Amino acid sequence: MSLLLPFTSYHRQMMAYIPKKMSFRALLFFSLFLSSLVFGSTEQCGIQAGSVVSKRPMFGDSGGGGGSSDTSGRISDLISRETFEEMLLHRNNPACPAVSFYTYKAFIAAAKSFPDFALVGDNATRKREIAAFLGQTSHETTDGRGGWNPPDGPFAWGYCFNRPIEAFPCAPGQQHYGRGPIQLSWNYNYGQCRRALGLDLLNDPDLLLRNVTTFFESAF
């Protein structure tokens, strides 16, 4: 089973788990939690085996997501610059490698390129879609190291990075594609699993396929 779902499919599925009556800030952090269950934080090694990468837009596809669209609405009416700054509290901290890279203006401009993004349904649904997007992208651009406990928690450090952290370099000749009950993927996650299980899964990821107990252990 491939986890390379079109992004629109992913974050709209994630929206189904978000309670409808939550503040915007709470929505973002709930979305971050959900996204952390699936996605890794660094580059893939080799070629993803048995998967087809979708060529559809990362968010919002022209086919629509059902329901009615309020095309007169604006993204900036749903998330203000002030809210964006509050959600991504530390993105311009001097400690962040991507300081000053991510801007509200760029986010709004990019969102406008995809007409269906956050324009389907009522305002509550549209806000949930924005929160799902920011949650997933913030998770992908924070440090992600286990045990990292920065001021205000790791979720407040989204958009701190704009390139991978190579804490676990790719092993020559190995492909760290999905294996195990939760389809462990990417060299970074194999490195974390190696640390937890005490097995050299970076250099021999197929260890998961040769021992069913280890196969299950990778999901914990």
Secondary structure, DSSP 4 states (H G I P E B T S, - for coil): ------HHHHHHHHHTTS-SS--HHHHHHHHHHHHHTT--SSPPPS--TT-----S-SS--TT--SS-B-TT--HHHHS-HHHHHHHTTTTT-TT-TTTTT--HHHHHHHHHTSTTTT-BS-HHHHHHHHHHHHHHHHHHTS---TT---TT-GGGGTTS-SS---SSPPPTT-----BTTTTB-SHHHHHHHHHHHTS-TTT-TTHHHH-HHHHHHTT-
